[in-house]
Amino acid sequence: MAISAAQVKELRQRTGCGMMECKKALVDADGDMDTAAEELRKSGLAKADKKAGRVAAEGTIVVEVSGEGKSAVVLEVNSETDFVANKQEFQDFARAVAARIMSDSPADLETLMGLPLEDGGASIEEARRGLIATIGENITVRRFSRRQADAGSIASYLHGSRIGVLVELKGGDAELARDVAMHIAASKPVCVDESGVPQEMLDKEREIFSAQAQASGKPAEIVEKMVSGRIRKFLGEITLVGQPFVKDPDQTVGQLLKAAGATVVGFDRLELGEGVEKKTENFAEEVMAQARGN
């Protein structure tokens, strides 16, 4: 049967699929809009499953803070290329996911993916797979943090779309909070102070420092002092309060906070693609892969 341009347009608006895909689906379904939409949906899910194993290390970091500054979200959504990351539909999806986290406070990623992207609509997981079918790249909602301030307030800093920081502060002012958030983005502390350093990390560093010091052949009491000194230096490097403040390296962040009568309750820092093992190919191999249809 003949398929009109109006039917194709309606199906495109309904599914987000390409014009030729929509026309073929309508022809196969003898013009039945619901059947065509369902077949396109099935096809899209199959495409999404096929792309699931492809590395997605580009994308965007989204930060959203409530108007009163008492709650905030930082979210990482990945794509395979920065070209896709800049597409409006990808950006809209990421912002909608962040808004859902803000409103529903999901406990984990699995719970989040089962929530509706929009009230009464498809789940975030269904929307993600549909977006893969439309855009043609693997897309993942990788991780998020939601922070709620019981006392004090939350400040944020977004470096382009690649690093996002939330910092919960008691005392101080908005300028101090933003300065601390910018410092966290730049200096990448592990935790606020020594109490937050993972014991496993501390034990590993102590073991390394001890082996290095013992190799010097110095007496045991000197070795112990050397190890203690190196541990203090290590803690200063990885804790927020021990790090030299990026805007004024002559003082630590701890000294800056103390002078303002402020304390950092906690912080969250997400960097795009951090920890994702990226596949590397030379250009010749890439061309050969495309020629083989991979």
N, C-alpha and C positions, 0 to 999 in steps of 0.2 A: 504494500500500500504506500501511497505518497505521504511523506512526512514533511510538514510545513516548517518554515523557519521559526514560527512562533512556538511550536512544540519543542524544537531544539533549544530555543532560548529559555523556555520554562524549565526544562530539565537541567540545563547548565546552571541556572540560578539555584535550583533545588539541590544539586549534587556538587557543584564546583568543578565538574569534569570538563574536558575539552570538547570542542564542537563536534569533531568527527566521532569521538567516543559516544557522545550523546545521540548523534544521528544513527549510528550503528545499533546502539542499544534499543532505540525506538523501532527501528526496522525489525530487529529480531523479536521484539515484543508486540509486533503488529500494532504499534501506536499506543499501547497501554502504558500510561505514564508511571503508575505504581510498580508494574513489573519491571520496566526499564530502570527505574531508580533502584530497585532492590538488586538487580543484576549488577549494576554499576557499583553498588555498595559492596557486594560480594567480591567483585573484581578488585576493588580498592583494598579490601582487607587482605586479599591474597598478595597483592603487590607490597603491602606494608610488611607482611610476614617475610617476604623474600628479601626485603631491604634491611631487616632487623639486625643482621650481623655486620653491617657496614659501619665503620668507625665514624662517629659524629663528635668532633672535638671543637668545632666552631659554634656559633650561636650567639646567645646574649645572656647577660645578667640583668635581672629586673629588680628594682628596689621600690617598695611602696611603704609609705609611712602614714598613719592615720592623722587626721587633722589636729588632734590634741597632742600628738607626739607620744602616746602611751603604748602603741603597738606598731609593729613593723614587720615586713617580710623581705627577705632576699632570696632570689630564685635563680637557678641555672637551667636554661633550656638549650639543648644542643642541636645543631644541624651539621651536615657534612662540609658545607662551604659557607664563607662569609657572604657570598652572593645571595644565597637563600636566606641567611640570617637578616639581611636588610629588606627582604620582601615584606610588604605591609601585612599580608595574611599571617606570616610567621610572627611578626611583632605583636599583632592583635591577639594571637593565640597565647603568647607568653604573658602578656599583660592580663588577659582574662584568667589564666591559671593563678597568677599572683593575687588577683582580686578574690578568687575562690579560697585561697589559703587564708587570706586576711579575714574573710567572713566566717569560714567554717572551722578554722584551727585544726586541720587533720593531724593525727598523731604521727603518721608516717607516709612514705611515698605510695605504698599500696592503697591506703585509704584515700589519699588524694586522687589517684587515678580513677577511682570508682565514683567520685563526685561528679555532678553535672557541670559542664563548662559554663553553661548559662542556666538560670532557673528553668526547670521543666524541659531542658534539652538533653542532648546526648552526653554521655560521660566524657570526662577528659581523655580517657584512653581511646574511646571511639572517635573523638574529634582529632586526636593525634594521628591515628591510623588513616583517617580520612584525609588529613593534611598531607601525609606522606604520599597517598595516591594522587593527590592534586599536584603537589610540588615536584615529586619524583626523587626525593632524598630521604634518607633515614633521619628521623627527628626523635629526640628523647627528652623527657622531663627528668633531669638527672638528680637534682637535690634541692633542698630548700631549708631555710630556718625562719621560724616565726618567733619574735621576741615580744614579750608583754612586760611593761614596766609597772611594778606594784608601787614603787616610790621613785621619784626622779622622773627622767624623761629619756627618750630614745632619739639619737641623731643618726644621720646616714650620710654616706658619701658614695658616689658612683663615678668611677673613673672610666669615661667613655661607656662602653657596654661590656667591659672585660673584667672589672673588679668591682665588687659591691661590698660595702661594710655597714653594719649596724653596731652602734655602741650605746649601752645603757649607762647613764651617768646620774649620780646623786650630787647635787650642788653644782657650782659653776654656772656658766651661762651658755647660750647658743653658740657663741664664737669658739669657746673652749671645746665644746662637744664636737663641733665640726673639725677643729684642728686635730683633736685626738683621732677622729674617724679617718682623716686624711693620713695621719701618721701610721695608723694600722694598715691602710691600703699600701703604703710605701714600704713599711718595714717588716710586715708579716710576722708579728709576734705569735708565739704558740698559745700563750695564755696571759692572764692579767698579772699574776705574781707567782712566786715560788710554789705556793700551795696547789697551783693548778698544773704543775709540770707532771706528766705521766711518769710513774716510778720506773717503768721499763726503759723509758728514754734516759732517765737520770742514771740508772744502773749501767746502761750500755756505754754512756759517755765516761762514767767513772772507771769502767773497765779499760777503755781505750787510753785514758789519761794515765792510769796506773801503769799500764804496760810501757807507755812512752817514758814515764818518769823513771821506772826501774831500769830501763835500758841505759840510763845515764850513768849507772854505777854508783850513785850517791847513797849515803846512809839512809836507813829506813825513815828516820824522823824528818829528814829533808825531803824525801820522796813524798811523805804524807802532806807536808806543807805545799809542795808543788802541785799535788793533785787537788788540794783544797782551793788553792789559788785559781787553778784552771776551771774548777767547777763554778766558782763565783763569777768568773768571766763568762762562762757559758750561760749561766742563769741571767746575767745582765744582757746577753745578746738575744735570748729567746723570750724573756718576759716583757710585757708592755711597760711596766713601771721601771724596769731596769734599763731600757733602751734610751740612748741619747735622743732627745726630741728633734725631729727632722728640721724644724724651723729654727732651732737654737741648740745645736749639739753640745753646748757648754752645760746644759742642764738635762737631767733625765726626765722622762714623762712623769715619773713618780714625784719628782721635785716640783714640776709644773702643777700637778694636781694638788699637792699639799699646799702650795702657795695660794691656790684658789679655793681651798677648803672643799675640794671635790674628790670623789672616789668613783672608779669604774666598777660597776657591778658585773658586767660581762660584755662580750662582743662576739660578732659573727663576721667572718670574712670568706667570701667565695670568689675564686678566680677562674675565669672561663677556661675549660679544658684541662684544669689542673689534675694531674694524675692519670689522664687518659693516654693510653699508649697509641701514638699516631703511626699509621702505616706510612712508610717512606718508599717512594718509587722514583727511579730516574725517568726522564722524559721519554726515552726510547721504549722502556718497559711499559709506560703508560699508553703510548700509541699502540704497541703490540696488544695490550690488554683490550683496548677499544676495538682493534681490528678483529680480535677473536670473539667480540661480543660480550666480554665479561663486565 
